[in-house]
């Protein structure tokens, strides 16, 4: 009898492969209930940020099954260079891992090595949450996990821009993720942070065009709903919308404006 195909774990990969455009919530607050609440809303996924948010690895691992239980795929961003956590995140049931500051081919290779099982990588066996959420037996999970455990290499420097085609060509790199704020710092020579600068938009369109040429999606962080819409218009296929703290502030300001006039 054929084992059932994975459900929530494969949904991110399946929908991106079909060419759909997805919207993700972005969470950095440490209480897993925050991401669980956002998973109940109309977002297509929830992203957990360990690079800049105060949320820790343990809290992310507790949040992932809550997100999956709501029928949503979970993504997690590691801190710079913390590739050792990539396989642990996939083991716990994450559908995608975002790695910041992928500035060299070696950075990209290390990401792929930790994320993928042989022969495409060096991920070791130990899945618990991911295996349970997949609906597969051990060998079925081993055969299919490389396809639905997605790697997102962040492009946010001039160095990364210069080798974007080489990064895209690597087996084990499934998608790119544009970090617009850091990219704006790099492109301005450290003069300013302006995530919506024209040179950033030009870079995003260039990255999308190169990724489209090899049928790989591009993700994009947006600090506002308006910027998220622009990201979609520029061709990003996964757009993360604001942050949990940003949404909380925006809702508070909107409510107070109604009350105070």
HUGI-V489662 format. One record per pair of residues at least 4 apart in sequence whose ideal C-beta (glycine too) atoms are under 6 Angstrom apart, sorted by the first residue. I is the first residue (numbers start at 0). J is the second residue. Records with the same first field share a line. If there is no record, write none. Layout:
I->J + J
This chain:
2->135 + 136 + 139
3->134
5->9 + 133 + 134
6->134
7->67 + 70 + 72
8->94 + 132 + 133 + 147
9->13 + 147
10->14 + 72
11->72 + 94 + 95
12->147 + 149
14->19
15->216 + 236
20->231 + 236
21->43 + 237
22->42 + 43 + 238 + 240
23->42 + 44 + 46 + 239
24->37 + 42 + 45
25->46 + 239 + 242
26->33 + 34 + 47 + 243
27->48 + 52 + 54
28->33 + 243
29->53 + 54 + 58
31->58 + 61 + 62 + 65
33->243
34->45 + 62 + 66
35->65
37->45
38->45 + 66 + 69 + 71
39->69
44->71 + 72 + 74
45->66 + 71 + 73
46->74 + 239
47->54 + 59 + 62 + 75
48->52 + 76
49->77 + 78
50->76 + 78 + 99
54->58 + 59
56->84
59->75
60->91
63->73 + 91 + 92 + 93
64->92 + 128
66->71 + 73
67->92 + 132
72->94
73->93
74->95
75->88 + 93 + 96
76->97
77->81 + 84 + 98
79->99 + 100
82->109 + 113
84->88
85->96 + 113 + 114
86->113 + 122
88->93 + 96
89->93 + 129 + 148
90->125 + 126 + 127 + 129
91->128
92->128 + 129 + 132
95->149 + 151
97->151 + 176
98->110 + 152
99->153
101->106 + 107 + 152 + 153 + 159
102->106 + 156 + 158 + 159
104->165
107->152 + 166 + 169 + 172
110->150
111->115 + 120 + 171 + 172
112->120 + 121
114->120 + 150
115->119 + 120 + 122 + 145 + 171
116->122 + 145
119->145 + 170 + 171
120->171
126->130
130->140
133->140
135->139 + 140
140->144
144->148
149->173
150->172 + 173
151->174 + 176 + 218
152->166 + 172 + 175
153->176 + 178
154->159 + 175 + 177 + 206
155->178 + 181 + 182
156->185
157->185
162->166
163->209
164->209
166->172
167->213 + 215
174->215 + 216
175->210 + 217
176->218
177->203 + 219
178->182
179->194 + 199
180->192 + 194
182->199 + 202
183->187 + 192 + 193 + 194 + 196 + 199
184->189 + 192
186->198
187->191
203->233
204->233
206->217
207->217 + 234
210->215 + 217
216->236
217->235
218->237
219->230 + 235 + 238
220->239
221->226 + 227 + 230 + 238 + 240
222->226
227->238 + 240
230->235 + 238
231->238
241->245 + 246
255->259
